[in-house]
């Protein structure tokens, strides 16, 4: 398997094992243990249809506007021969009058909107190809060629998009690429549209915001394996496209399963605002760090009266806390940066486009969306803190905080990618942390330790199961999960408990407006019923990403991988020198902890390792070992290597298929012996939202 695949890319074949079975006009459940929507879920969905503003059809009008052509194909193949992208598998959503009681009506609406597929004209000289990946790829017509904004996740989908627009509008060279921000679905396909040699020569500009390279690589390294495993839930990696499974990812259908790459930018926007002319097109870049991504920028085209909102304003309220795991974002900063754009560019803006969703036309419409999203993020921050300052805790806030009714009636202020519940908890966590100030929860028992007491006090498994079934039959699914979850932790092998908990999770999932929350409940239900489906381990670390990883970041990650207990009582220092780029590090082991410092050499180091950075990269990738490079004459050890070998043997290979729900772990797959100093797979390419 090519190492440049993301975790979704590596696991997609597992989802394809489960096919959606068509019986007559109905789609059957992909899982033989799955359940249909209960009468309570059907009643819930019916109520949602009655209260949501379905009379507002502007999004559908805007989604269709400017359509030029769709390709004859519904799939894009990866270079290795598997399906990199399929729009066709979501065709069950299409057709007049279709409703599914397994899908929240608002989510079903969003999922249909995200079925836009093909080439669209935004205005003269501005085009988008949508439906080729999670994000849109945008083409600006310059004097001599295409300026591309956000070249998708995968080389294959970006290459197909460029080919299709050239077929439709005439072939033009790519003269510049703009990375709007540091998430992989906005730069990973760059090798499908430009050659690195042309970037290095200056023939092609690659423009990115300040801090792009650091954040593109670093955001998912330290907790990368855990983040990738959690993506199985948030992104429903193993859920097939089905009314009972994966229906959408809110900002697009899903992520392409192709080859992710990275070519470093040769133009970095450092200022808050920077005006440039790129191939005859005037642009004003607005740096917006700490919003949807740590490094992100909007762009205004004054001559076109066009505002590019990156991923700061899309067709949904985004994640303040992304369920795969990431640092909590700042909704107030996000709101303020939107406000800056409103006042600086708003008076001139007639059209707004973004890296996801569809354009908005007309000054009043653009301002409506911008102001409403500004207010939604600001109210999330202010409203949550208003309650927190009255004593409402992180474990209560999601049941008390409400988005203002005036915003709930706006489709563009609905929370698909995020959810009101987990975003409100995130705001409390950002300012006050995870503790609810009750000493009972300050140093809590692990759930597997506390659960047996609960089970005993509730009278044992049979009584809990009986009550759980009663609650399930009454449609009280969250109450059912409260007690069944305790039983599953106390008795991970209790099949009846796991399957009843899965049934409750499934009904909760059907009722969720946010696909991330829906996927999480449905994926947990799937694993409780069937165990963790491992298959082949996906590889998430590509050569481009490893090259971009700083030596210090690699050393930090090795410190995380090291099992301190295996070096108990050991201490010492190692010097690392990379002559080709002039770097020097001291790596020190003490107190079962590995630390490093750049720019120094220790006179009392027991070993000095000298290796060119270019020759270190294959070691970081796991293609070579230090001993391989020693034998090849590409590395030199001076001194005693005993400490080095002790550290090397203390490295842990992280297993992405760790258990998240009790009793779901199967037999460990056979593992190929790892390379102790490599960057483990699953660590980088997961940062796609």
C-alpha positions in Angstrom: 0.0 0.0 0.0 1.3 3.4 -1.0 2.4 5.2 2.2 0.8 8.5 1.1 -2.7 7.3 1.7 -4.7 8.7 4.6 -6.4 6.6 7.2 -9.6 6.9 5.2 -7.7 6.0 2.0 -6.2 2.9 3.6 -9.5 1.6 5.0 -11.9 2.4 2.2 -11.8 -1.2 1.0 -13.2 -2.3 4.3 -16.3 -0.2 3.8 -16.7 -1.6 0.3 -17.0 -5.1 1.8 -20.5 -4.1 2.9 -22.8 -3.3 0.0 -26.1 -1.6 0.2 -28.7 -4.2 -0.9 -31.5 -3.0 -3.0 -34.8 -4.8 -2.5 -37.5 -3.3 -4.8 -37.4 0.4 -4.1 -36.2 0.0 -0.6 -32.6 0.0 0.7 -32.0 -2.7 3.2 -29.7 -2.3 6.2 -26.1 -3.2 5.5 -25.6 -4.9 8.8 -27.7 -8.0 9.5 -27.9 -7.0 13.2 -29.0 -3.4 12.3 -32.5 -2.1 13.2 -34.9 0.1 11.3 -36.0 3.4 12.8 -38.2 3.0 15.8 -41.6 4.7 16.0 -40.0 7.3 18.3 -37.3 8.0 15.8 -39.9 8.3 13.0 -42.0 10.7 15.2 -38.8 12.7 15.9 -38.0 13.0 12.2 -41.6 14.0 11.3 -41.5 16.7 13.9 -38.3 18.1 12.5 -39.8 18.3 9.1 -42.6 20.4 10.5 -40.4 22.9 12.3 -37.5 23.5 9.9 -37.6 26.2 7.3 -37.9 24.0 4.2 -39.7 26.8 2.4 -36.3 28.6 2.0 -35.0 27.0 -1.2 -32.3 29.6 -2.0 -29.4 27.1 -1.3 -30.7 24.8 -4.0 -31.0 27.7 -6.5 -27.4 28.8 -5.7 -26.1 25.2 -5.7 -27.4 24.7 -9.3 -26.4 28.2 -10.6 -23.7 28.3 -13.2 -23.6 24.6 -14.0 -21.7 23.9 -17.2 -21.2 20.1 -17.4 -20.7 16.9 -15.4 -18.4 14.1 -16.4 -19.8 10.9 -17.7 -18.0 9.0 -15.0 -19.2 8.7 -11.3 -15.9 7.3 -10.0 -12.3 8.3 -10.1 -9.7 5.6 -9.8 -6.5 5.8 -7.8 -3.1 5.1 -9.4 -3.0 1.8 -7.5 -6.2 0.6 -9.1 -8.8 1.0 -6.3 -11.6 3.6 -6.3 -10.3 6.9 -5.1 -13.6 8.7 -5.3 -17.2 7.7 -5.8 -20.1 10.1 -6.2 -22.3 7.3 -7.5 -22.5 5.4 -4.3 -24.6 8.3 -2.9 -27.2 8.2 -5.7 -29.7 6.7 -3.3 -30.2 10.2 -2.0 -31.5 11.5 -5.3 -35.0 11.3 -6.7 -38.1 13.4 -6.1 -39.9 13.0 -2.8 -37.5 10.6 -1.2 -37.4 10.8 2.6 -35.5 8.5 5.0 -36.6 8.1 8.6 -33.0 7.0 9.3 -31.7 10.4 8.4 -32.4 13.7 10.2 -34.4 15.8 7.6 -31.9 18.7 7.9 -29.0 16.4 7.3 -30.7 14.7 4.3 -31.2 18.2 2.8 -27.5 19.0 3.3 -26.5 15.6 1.8 -28.6 16.3 -1.3 -27.0 19.8 -1.7 -23.6 18.2 -1.5 -24.5 16.0 -4.5 -23.5 18.9 -6.9 -21.0 17.3 -9.3 -19.1 18.8 -12.1 -18.0 22.1 -13.5 -19.7 25.4 -12.5 -19.2 29.0 -13.6 -19.2 31.5 -10.7 -18.6 34.5 -12.9 -16.4 35.4 -15.9 -13.0 34.0 -15.2 -13.9 32.1 -12.1 -14.9 28.4 -12.1 -15.3 25.6 -9.6 -15.3 21.9 -9.9 -17.4 20.4 -7.1 -18.1 16.9 -6.0 -14.6 15.5 -6.8 -13.5 15.4 -3.2 -14.4 16.7 0.2 -13.5 20.2 -0.9 -14.1 22.3 -4.0 -11.3 23.1 -6.4 -11.5 26.7 -7.7 -10.0 27.9 -11.0 -9.2 31.6 -11.6 -8.4 32.6 -15.2 -5.2 34.6 -15.3 -3.5 36.2 -18.2 -1.5 33.1 -19.1 -3.1 30.2 -17.2 -5.1 28.8 -14.3 -4.7 30.0 -10.7 -5.9 27.2 -8.6 -7.3 27.6 -5.1 -7.1 24.5 -2.9 -6.1 21.5 -5.0 -8.2 18.9 -3.1 -6.9 15.9 -1.0 -5.6 13.5 -3.6 -3.4 13.7 -6.7 -5.9 11.6 -8.7 -9.0 13.8 -8.0 -7.1 17.1 -8.6 -5.6 15.7 -11.8 -9.1 14.6 -13.0 -10.5 18.0 -12.2 -7.8 19.9 -14.1 -8.3 17.5 -17.1 -12.1 18.0 -17.1 -12.0 21.8 -17.0 -9.4 21.9 -19.7 -11.6 19.6 -21.9 -14.6 21.9 -21.3 -13.0 25.3 -21.5 -9.7 24.9 -23.4 -6.4 23.8 -22.1 -4.4 26.3 -20.0 -1.3 25.8 -17.9 -1.4 26.1 -14.2 0.6 29.2 -13.2 -0.2 29.4 -9.5 -1.7 27.5 -6.6 -3.1 29.0 -3.4 -3.3 26.9 -0.3 -6.0 28.6 1.8 -5.1 26.7 4.9 -3.2 23.9 6.5 -5.7 21.0 6.3 -4.9 18.1 3.9 -8.0 18.4 1.8 -6.8 21.8 0.7 -3.3 21.0 -0.5 -2.9 17.2 -0.8 -3.7 17.0 -4.5 -1.1 19.5 -5.6 1.0 16.9 -7.4 -2.0 16.3 -9.7 -1.9 19.8 -11.0 1.7 21.0 -11.0 5.3 19.7 -11.1 7.6 20.3 -8.2 10.4 21.3 -10.6 8.2 24.2 -11.9 7.6 25.4 -8.4 11.3 25.2 -7.5 12.2 27.2 -10.6 9.7 29.8 -9.9 7.6 29.1 -13.0 4.7 28.2 -10.8 3.8 30.1 -7.6 2.5 28.3 -4.6 1.0 30.8 -2.1 0.2 30.0 1.5 -0.5 31.8 4.8 2.1 32.3 7.5 2.7 29.2 9.5 1.3 26.9 6.8 4.2 24.3 6.7 4.5 24.0 10.5 0.8 23.4 11.0 0.3 21.3 7.9 2.7 18.8 9.3 2.6 19.2 13.1 -1.1 19.4 13.9 -1.6 15.6 13.9 1.8 14.2 14.9 1.9 14.0 18.6 -1.5 12.3 19.1 -1.7 11.2 15.4 -2.5 7.5 16.0 -5.3 8.3 18.4 -6.7 11.0 16.0 -6.7 8.6 13.1 -8.5 5.9 15.1 -11.1 8.4 16.2 -11.6 9.4 12.6 -13.2 5.9 12.1 -16.0 7.3 14.2 -16.2 11.0 13.1 -15.9 10.2 9.4 -17.6 6.8 9.5 -14.7 5.2 7.7 -16.2 1.7 7.8 -19.8 2.8 7.3 -21.0 2.1 3.8 -23.0 4.8 1.8 -26.5 4.0 2.9 -29.6 5.5 4.5 -28.5 3.4 7.5 -24.9 4.4 7.3 -22.8 7.2 5.8 -24.8 9.8 4.0 -22.6 12.9 4.0 -19.8 14.7 5.7 -21.6 18.1 5.8 -18.9 20.1 4.0 -18.8 17.5 1.2 -19.6 13.9 0.7 -16.3 12.4 2.0 -12.6 12.4 1.5 -10.9 11.0 -1.6 -8.9 7.8 -1.2 -6.0 8.7 -3.3 -2.4 9.9 -2.9 -1.8 12.9 -0.7 1.2 15.0 -1.4 2.7 18.4 -0.4 4.9 20.8 -2.3 6.1 23.6 0.0 5.0 27.1 -0.9 7.4 29.5 -2.5 5.3 32.6 -1.5 4.3 33.0 2.1 1.8 35.7 3.2 3.2 37.1 6.4 1.2 40.3 6.8 -2.4 40.7 8.1 -3.3 42.0 4.7 -1.2 41.6 1.5 -2.1 42.8 -1.9 -0.6 40.9 -4.9 -1.1 40.6 -8.6 -0.9 37.0 -9.7 -0.8 36.4 -13.4 -2.6 39.7 -13.9 -5.3 39.1 -11.3 -5.4 41.5 -8.3 -5.8 39.8 -4.9 -5.8 40.9 -1.3 -5.0 38.2 1.2 -6.3 38.3 4.7 -4.5 36.2 7.3 -6.9 34.6 9.8 -4.8 32.5 12.0 -6.5 30.5 14.8 -9.9 30.3 13.1 -10.9 27.1 11.3 -7.2 26.2 11.0 -4.1 27.4 12.8 -2.9 28.9 9.5 -5.6 30.1 7.2 -6.4 33.1 4.9 -9.3 34.7 3.0 -8.8 36.4 -0.3 -10.6 39.3 -1.9 -10.6 40.0 -5.6 -11.4 43.8 -5.8 -11.8 43.9 -9.6 -14.3 41.0 -9.5 -16.0 42.1 -6.3 -15.4 38.5 -5.2 -14.7 37.3 -1.7 -13.0 33.9 -1.1 -13.9 32.7 2.4 -11.6 29.7 2.6 -13.2 27.4 5.2 -14.1 30.2 7.5 -17.6 30.6 6.0 -19.2 27.5 4.4 -22.6 26.1 4.3 -22.6 25.0 7.9 -21.4 26.0 11.4 -18.1 24.3 11.8 -16.3 22.4 14.5 -15.0 24.3 17.5 -13.9 20.9 18.8 -13.4 18.3 16.1 -14.4 14.9 17.3 -11.3 13.2 15.8 -9.3 15.3 18.3 -7.5 18.6 17.9 -6.9 21.7 19.9 -10.1 23.5 20.7 -10.7 26.4 18.4 -11.5 30.0 19.4 -15.1 30.9 18.3 -14.7 34.5 19.3 -11.5 34.9 17.2 -13.4 33.2 14.4 -16.3 35.7 14.7 -13.9 38.6 14.8 -12.1 37.6 11.7 -15.4 37.3 9.8 -16.3 40.7 11.1 -13.0 42.2 9.8 -13.9 40.7 6.4 -17.4 42.2 6.6 -16.2 45.7 7.3 -13.0 45.7 5.1 -14.3 43.8 2.0 -18.1 43.6 2.5 -19.1 47.0 1.0 -17.5 45.9 -2.3 -18.5 42.3 -2.3 -21.1 40.9 -4.7 -20.2 37.2 -4.7 -18.7 34.9 -2.1 -17.2 31.5 -2.7 -15.4 29.1 -0.4 -13.5 25.9 -0.3 -16.6 23.9 0.5 -20.4 24.3 -0.3 -21.6 26.6 -3.0 -21.4 30.3 -3.9 -23.6 33.1 -2.7 -24.6 35.9 -5.1 -25.7 39.4 -4.5 -24.4 41.8 -1.9 -27.4 41.4 0.5 -27.3 37.6 0.4 -23.5 37.6 1.0 -23.8 39.9 3.9 -26.7 37.9 5.4 -24.6 34.7 5.4 -21.5 36.5 6.7 -23.3 38.3 9.5 -25.3 35.2 10.6 -22.2 33.0 10.7 -20.3 35.8 12.6 -23.2 36.0 15.1 -23.5 32.2 15.5 -19.8 31.8 16.4 -19.9 34.9 18.7 -23.1 33.8 20.4 -21.6 30.3 20.9 -18.7 31.9 22.8 -20.7 34.5 24.7 -23.8 32.5 25.4 -21.8 29.6 26.8 -19.6 31.8 28.9 -22.7 33.7 30.1 -24.0 30.4 31.5 -20.6 29.2 32.7 -20.3 32.3 34.8 -23.5 31.4 36.5 -22.2 28.0 37.5 -23.3 25.8 34.5 -20.6 23.1 34.0 -19.2 21.3 31.1 -21.5 18.3 31.9 -24.6 20.5 31.8 -23.9 23.2 29.2 -25.0 21.2 26.1 -28.4 20.7 27.6 -28.9 24.4 28.5 -27.2 26.5 25.8 -29.4 27.2 22.8 -28.6 29.0 19.5 -30.9 32.0 19.2 -34.1 31.1 17.5 -33.5 33.7 14.8 -30.4 31.9 13.8 -31.9 28.4 14.1 -34.2 29.4 11.2 -31.3 30.0 8.9 -29.9 27.0 7.0 -26.4 28.5 6.9 -26.4 28.8 10.7 -27.3 25.1 11.3 -24.6 22.9 12.8 -23.7 20.1 10.5 -20.0 19.8 10.7 -20.0 20.8 14.3 -22.9 20.2 16.6 -24.3 22.7 19.1 -23.8 20.1 21.8 -20.2 19.2 21.4 -19.2 22.8 20.4 -20.8 24.3 23.5 -18.9 21.8 25.7 -15.7 22.8 23.8 -16.1 26.4 24.7 -16.2 25.5 28.4 -13.2 23.3 28.0 -11.3 26.0 26.2 -11.7 28.5 29.1 -12.2 26.3 32.1 -10.9 22.9 31.2 -12.5 19.4 31.5 -13.2 19.6 35.3 -16.8 20.5 36.4 -15.5 21.6 39.8 -17.1 18.6 41.6 -14.3 16.9 43.5 -15.9 13.5 42.7 -14.9 14.0 39.1 -11.5 15.5 39.7 -9.7 12.2 40.0 -12.3 9.7 38.8 -12.0 6.0 38.6 -11.5 4.6 35.2 -14.9 3.4 33.8 -13.9 -0.3 33.9 -13.0 0.1 37.6 -16.2 2.0 38.6 -18.7 0.0 36.4 -18.7 -3.2 38.5 -19.9 -1.2 41.5 -22.7 0.3 39.5 -23.7 -3.1 38.2 -23.7 -4.6 41.7 -25.8 -1.8 43.1 -28.3 -2.0 40.3 -28.8 -5.7 41.0 -26.8 -7.3 38.3 -26.7 -7.7 34.6 -30.2 -9.2 34.2 -31.9 -6.3 35.9 -29.9 -3.8 33.9 -30.8 -5.5 30.7 -34.5 -5.6 31.6 -34.5 -1.9 32.4 -32.5 -1.1 29.3 -35.0 -2.9 27.1 -37.8 -1.1 28.8 -36.1 2.3 28.2 -35.4 1.4 24.6 -39.0 0.4 24.0 -40.1 3.7 25.5 -37.7 5.6 23.1 -35.6 6.8 26.1 -32.4 6.0 24.3 -30.0 8.2 26.2 -31.2 6.9 29.5 -30.8 3.4 28.2 -27.2 4.1 27.3 -26.4 5.4 30.8 -27.0 2.1 32.4 -26.0 -0.2 29.5 -22.7 1.5 29.1 -21.9 0.7 32.7 -22.8 -2.9 32.1 -20.7 -3.2 29.0 -17.7 -1.8 30.9 -18.2 -4.1 33.8 -18.8 -7.1 31.5 -17.1 -6.5 28.1 -18.0 -10.1 27.0 -21.7 -9.6 27.6 -23.1 -10.0 24.1 -26.7 -9.1 25.0 -25.5 -5.9 26.7 -23.4 -4.8 23.8 -26.1 -5.4 21.2 -28.7 -3.6 23.2 -26.4 -0.7 23.7 -25.7 -0.8 19.9 -29.4 -0.6 19.3 -29.8 2.5 21.4 -26.7 4.1 19.8 -28.2 3.4 16.4 -31.5 5.2 17.1 -29.6 8.2 18.6 -27.4 8.3 15.5 -30.4 8.3 13.1 -31.7 11.4 14.9 -28.5 13.5 14.6 -28.3 16.6 12.4 -24.5 16.5 12.5 -23.0 13.7 10.4 -19.9 13.7 12.6 -22.1 12.9 15.6 -24.3 10.5 13.6 -21.3 8.6 12.3 -19.8 8.4 15.8 -23.0 6.7 17.2 -23.4 4.4 14.2 -19.7 3.4 14.0 -19.8 2.6 17.8 -22.9 0.5 17.2 -21.2 -1.3 14.3 -18.2 -2.2 16.4 -20.3 -3.3 19.4 -22.1 -5.7 17.1 -19.3 -6.9 15.0 -16.0 -6.1 16.7 -13.3 -3.9 15.3 -12.8 -4.8 11.6 -9.0 -4.4 11.2 -8.0 -5.6 7.7 -4.8 -4.2 6.4 -3.3 -1.4 8.4 -3.7 1.9 6.6 -0.7 4.1 6.1 -1.0 7.8 6.6 2.5 9.1 6.4 3.6 10.1 2.9 7.1 11.1 1.7 6.2 14.7 1.1 4.9 15.0 4.7 8.0 13.4 6.2 10.3 15.7 4.2 8.4 18.6 5.6 8.6 17.4 9.2 11.3 19.2 11.1 14.0 17.2 12.8 13.0 18.6 16.2 9.4 17.5 15.6 10.6 14.0 14.7 12.6 13.8 17.9 9.6 15.0 19.9 7.5 12.3 18.4 10.2 9.6 19.2 10.0 10.8 22.8 6.3 10.1 22.8 6.9 6.6 21.3 9.5 5.7 23.9 8.3 3.5 26.7 10.0 5.1 29.7 9.7 1.9 31.9 12.1 0.2 29.5 14.9 2.7 30.1 14.3 3.0 33.9 17.5 4.0 35.6 19.3 4.9 32.3 20.6 8.4 31.6 22.9 10.0 29.1 23.2 12.4 26.1 23.5 11.9 22.3 24.6 14.6 19.9 22.9 14.7 16.5 24.5 16.6 13.6 23.0 17.1 10.1 25.7 18.8 8.1 23.8 19.4 4.9 21.3 21.8 6.6 23.5 22.9 9.5 21.3 21.5 12.3 22.6 20.4 15.7 20.7 18.7 18.5 21.3 17.3 21.9 19.1 14.4 22.8 19.1 13.6 26.5 17.6 10.7 28.4 16.9 11.2 32.1 14.1 10.2 34.5 12.6 7.9 31.9 12.1 10.9 29.6 13.6 11.9 26.3 14.2 15.6 25.6 16.0 17.5 22.9 17.3 21.0 22.3 18.3 22.5 19.0 21.5 24.5 18.4 23.7 22.9 21.1 26.2 20.0 21.4 26.9 18.4 24.7 30.7 17.9 25.5 29.8 15.0 27.7 27.7 13.1 25.2 28.4 9.4 25.0 27.7 9.3 21.2 27.7 11.8 18.3 25.6 10.8 15.3 26.5 12.6 12.0 24.1 12.2 9.1 22.8 14.4 6.4 19.2 15.4 6.8 18.5 13.9 3.3 19.8 10.6 4.6 17.8 10.9 7.8 14.5 11.1 5.9 14.5 7.4 4.9 15.0 6.5 8.5 12.1 8.7 9.5 10.0 7.0 6.9 11.0 3.5 8.0 12.5 2.7 4.6 16.0 2.5 6.2 17.5 2.1 9.7 20.5 3.9 11.1 22.4 0.7 10.7 21.5 0.6 7.0 22.8 4.1 6.6 26.0 3.3 8.6 26.7 0.3 6.3 26.1 2.6 3.3 28.6 5.1 4.6 25.8 7.7 5.0 25.9 8.0 8.7 28.8 8.1 11.3 28.7 7.1 14.9 31.4 8.4 17.2 31.5 7.1 20.7 29.5 4.4 22.6 26.2 3.4 21.1 24.8 1.5 24.1 22.5 4.4 25.1 21.3 4.7 21.5 20.4 1.0 21.3 18.6 1.1 24.7 16.4 4.0 23.4 15.9 2.3 20.1 14.6 -0.9 21.8 12.3 1.1 24.0 10.3 2.4 21.0 6.6 1.3 20.9 4.7 0.6 17.7 1.3 2.2 18.1 -1.7 0.1 17.0 -4.4 2.2 15.3 -7.0 -0.5 16.0 -7.1 0.1 19.7 -10.4 -0.5 21.4 -12.7 2.4 21.9 -15.8 0.5 23.1 -15.3 -2.4 25.6 -15.3 -5.9 24.3 -14.8 -5.0 20.6 -11.1 -5.9 20.2 -10.5 -9.0 18.1 -7.3 -10.9 17.5 -4.3 -8.6 16.8 -3.4 -8.6 13.1 0.0 -10.0 12.3 2.5 -7.1 12.3 5.6 -6.7 10.2 8.5 -5.7 12.5 8.6 -2.0 12.7 11.6 0.3 12.1 12.3 1.7 15.6 13.0 5.3 14.5 10.4 5.7 11.9 7.4 8.1 12.2 4.6 5.7 12.7 1.8 5.6 10.2 -1.6 7.3 10.8 0.1 10.4 12.2 -0.1 13.2 9.8 -2.7 13.1 7.0 -5.8 13.0 9.2 -6.1 16.8 9.6 -8.7 17.3 7.0 -11.3 19.4 8.7 
